[in-house]
Amino acid sequence: MKICLVAMSGVRVRTPELAELGVTLPQFVNRGKVVASLPSLGLLTVAALTPDDIDVTYREVSELDQNEELEAFDLVGISSYSAQIDEAYALADRYRALGIPVVLGGLHVSMMPHEAAKHADSVVRYGAEEAWPRLIEDFRQGRMKPLYEGLRSGVFEAPHYVKPRFDLLRGRSYNRITVQTSRGCPRKCEFCAASIRITSTFQQKPVDRVVDEIRSAIDVTHHPFFELADDNTFVNKRWGKEFLKAIIPLEISWFTETDISIADDDELLDLLAESGCRQILIGMESPDGDDLVGLDPRDWKRKHSDQYVQAIEKIQSRGITVNGCFILGLENHTTEVFPRMKEFIDHSGLLEVQITVLTPFPGTPLYHRMHREGSLLRERYWDRCTLFDVNFQPKNMTVEELEEGMRYLFSEVYNEREYTRRKRQYMEIVKQRHGASVM
Ligand code: B12
């Protein structure tokens, strides 16, 4: 039996003015190019959950020729994010027209199973763990069901844990690989559309499993750069230190996403530097606490916002850059947020910055609230779920003002002159600490 797993990869922006700006803003484009080359960890996991006697082929959607007839398989599985879901559905329709059954899984269809069912023989909601082996067994017996619900807890424990099939990447030209150490995040921000949506609790992978996965990835790719596919890696500082000590001998370079609380722990910060961490991405969302009221149920982000500048300095002084992420269009934002954000970024010491627009991804509490309040601009806007396209009526400004403000910030922040200035500032912070530790 032959199964093909197709990854819907690629990055995108819909609004033409922003796409155009992107072309002229080197930093923005470079990061896009770098991340676009990541393989699908979700599908490598699905492959690992497939019984050994089945022949699994992994394909990026870009490898499929739009004009040629699709290769025949007994079953095809396709991953899903919102932004390219219509391409995923169109591909599924093409396979099905050839009589090849299709299974859709991943974040988007987990939130929109009924929509997905129109384009698939079966839909897998939530994690593939537990659901996929059951689906394959049913498929072999000719009784595959239209919907399977996968595990939302215990995915990193026996008997459900599997090591992703990194071996499927052998001979391919990826220079970045993702590894997941946890699913979910206790902060529960209203807008979050990441793995928190497919898990019922914060789940953490045992350190020895993560190390084993990194070793396997190193085996198949030459000196890869690792990106942890986590929502918030260092929720548990004790686990964090154990993990960091365990990866020091692997001599890797890596990047992850976490929250500002890591700055409270000097030992953790030192270990981060020693373990080859190059960059930490932190969702700061907005410069002032007042903007952050109600963003998460415990107002955690608001309570920590006055520590941003100090935390950035502490982390960056270890030679780890902070990628500060900001969201435009939050409930309390008025047009004065644009210059205020620019001012904060200028003085924050941040080297890397990511500015996105508030996006009501399907299935998020934000989506449900905006739906209820009638502030969504269109009924079905999935192709604009890019983090750069406005899909809702902001509370305190017009859509045009929000778009204009974003363009203003893009051109002010993502240009060569500003980057050089921020780089100089960053080197100064690193030098200062280095000087201090020598004395
Ligand atoms: C790596 C990554 C990418 C890679 C993806 C590489 C690839 N080939 O798939 C790249 C760089 C290409 C990428 C692109 C984009 N991304 Co991205 N990305 C991530 C990231 C950091 C990790 C995802 C991951 O690997 N998770 C780990 C795996 C194990 O989990 P999983 O994919 O959910 O898979 C499990 C289940 O969902 C299920 N499953 C998944 N697929 C399938 C398929 C089948 C058949 C079955 C049965 C089961 C199944 O089983 C898996 C195991 O349990 C997340 C953020 C985060 N912290 O999670 C954002 C994230 C997924 N990205 C996001 C966004 C917005 C984008 C872009 C739109 C950005 C842009 N402007 O271009 C594009 C989307 C392009 C598209 N195709 O639609 C959003 C998506 C939200 C959503 N609901 O759609 C996220 C959550 C970040 C965020 N800020 O909210 N991204």
Residues whose N, C-alpha, C, O or C-beta is under 5 A from the ligand:
A	BS01	B12	A7 M8 S9 G10 V11 R12 V35 A36 L38 P39 S40 L41 G42 L43 T45 V46 G77 I78 S79 S80 Y81 S82 A83 Q84 V103 L104 G105 G106 L107 H108 V124 Y126 G127 A128 E129 T178 Q180 A193 A194 S195 A229 D230 D231 F361 C385 T386 L387
